[in-house]
Amino acid sequence: MFEKILIANRGEIACRVIKTARRMGIKTVAVYSEADANARHVRLADEAVLIGPAAAKESYLVIDRIIAAAKQTGAQAIHPGYGFLSENEDFCHACEREGIVFIGPPVSAIRAMGSKSEAKKLMEAARVPLTPGYHGDNQEPAYLHEQADKIGYPVLIKAAAGGGGKGMRLVEKSDDFIAALASCKREAASSFGDEHVLVEKYITRPRHIEIQVFGDTHGNCVYLFERDCSVQRRHQKVLEEAPAPGMTPERRAAMGNAAVEAAKAVGYVGAGTVEFIANQDGSFYFMEMNTRLQVEHPVTEMITGLDLVEWQLRVASGESLPLVQEQLQIRGHALEARIYAEDPAKGFLPSTGKLLHLAPPAENMHVRVDTGVEEGDEISPFYDPMIAKLIVWDENRDQALARMLQALADYRVVGVANNIEFLSRLTNCPAFSSADLDTGLIEREKAYLFPEGEVPPAEVWFVAALGELLREAAWAEEEAERGNDPGSPWHARDGWRLNATASRELIFRFGEMQKSVTVAYRGDRYTLSVDGRSTVARGRMYERHRMRVEFDGTRMDSTVIVAGEKRHIFLDGRTWQLSNVDPLHHAGEGGGAEGGLLAPMPGKVIALLAEAGTTVEKGAPLLILEAMKMEHTITAPAAGLLKAYRFAVGDQVSDGAELVEFEPAKK
């Protein structure tokens, strides 16, 4: 077994590998960019080596620097994690050349499966069912357009070297093909350095089912059952589970055996995943093979009781697989939710910033949290904005769903927009809870998942007001203890007035909505009123930011995180963000730019789509901003005149920068 390994990755997967290595007594070396100097994976590793600037192409993707770091520290092997160089045959070959073990498959397997088009040719020769499509080398736009027309719409354009939903576009009709192809090729070139694409028939209501395979250097290969990854947005997985709902033993065996044969065909070694598109009738087609550990591997670990990273290390060191197929069993059901710094209400736009408050649910045999960040860390614009993976397990799917809902309700994140509440709605969505699954679930359940016009109930305004009152009282008590006369009545915050009942107003804002909560003091209680509803309230602060409140005799727990004027209120499994309004300093409504013409995050301008000086309609695409490896189209907020662009193609822009000078048409 290895004595020391280097992890050529960052974030939660680097931390995940360190955890297993430490348990096995293996020392670890982290590599990091300048942006990750204080990252959690750097703090956890035994050693750490700086490999370059923040941009991945200047650090995590520079093969020579990672090899040099391994040689410098005496690491015997390199674990690539997933993403970055994990499926890069040049990196694998460089490790081999320098006598460093690559914890993954051989170069030949990566080469065979690294190209989606080449992999499909290989599977076609092996008589594995394939989705109808064009997987050839002719990349002329007109020819690809012609092939798409022959296949019939809708079609899916996919980067041949792609993965993770990047470089992929769904095209509904012929007129949209050329623009979608150009966008797909740009994203593919940016993410993978290869703009080669393939075109496939888009299967209506498909399920995405993948098989975990494992091979060793002694010719053994097994499958560790399946994962259902059908719930996706922008072709990126959101919720994953194992086993797949509705999977029969016969179908599981057929898919598992097909996956093993695919792995054996390329002499596969280590952990890999064979992905299939499955029809609702049970038929399935080979989609691709990922020659690495998958993001969603924890659900397989939870239902098998195995540590797949340990298996990787043992196989890479020359050992045989720990178990044979007949010894592998499924127990219970597991779900994984990807916690991201993103805003679902704004098209899942990634969010950056400092994690001012981060409190995951407690881990136990039912709940696991894999994360690469801690409270106080930054979500930067340079990398994937994942905060954590939340994994739950229980004896059956219904119980696992209940575990997930409770764990999401217990998750607290403040400082960046996040998708926790969206994940709660998704888990609770009737279509998902009843296992009516396909890759279009999020889109077809949009009304349920993205409710419009929601306003905080009265209890939220009451909690906000009570939180202010309790903090005031606590602050006054601290001031009194520091003073010369701690017993002075002037320190009290009980609203006492001579021959009168004291009252005041606390003002809060939710979006454009502003409300006043009237407070009347009643000794150790308060009467709170908003919108004609009143309650007798009291409460106390305990632990950090947590409150136990009582409204008209009914008790409940809440968490209120204060960040400037913002009040992040966690109550009854929901999160609400209110602003505390100081009437003495309230400046009224701000002007500012509108309509999305400010950069929503740091990024690079990669295309200008309209002519400066021309009139455009509302919703017309104006420019494309590339940020966090994804393209974001900025559109006209109204009909009007596009007077000028503030930036040229290739320019880097900061968060909030004015991108376009725009003049709305006069009504």
Helices and strands as residue ranges (DSSP letters): E 4-7, H 11-23, E 27-33, G 34-36, H 40-44, E 47-52, G 56-58, H 63-73, E 77-79, H 89-97, E 101-102, H 107-114, H 116-125, E 133-134, H 141-151, E 155-163, E 166-171, G 174-176, H 177-192, E 197-201, E 207-215, E 221-233, E 236-242, H 249-265, E 270-278, E 284-290, H 297-304, H 308-316, G 325-327, E 333-340, E 342-343, G 344-346, E 349-350, E 353-354, E 357-359, E 367-371, E 378-379, E 386-394, H 397-410, E 412-414, H 420-428, H 430-433, H 441-444, H 446-449, H 458-482, G 489-491, E 503-510, E 513-522, E 525-530, E 533-542, E 546-551, E 554-563, E 566-571, E 574-581, E 603-608, E 614-616, E 621-627, E 630-635, E 640-645, E 652-653, E 660-664
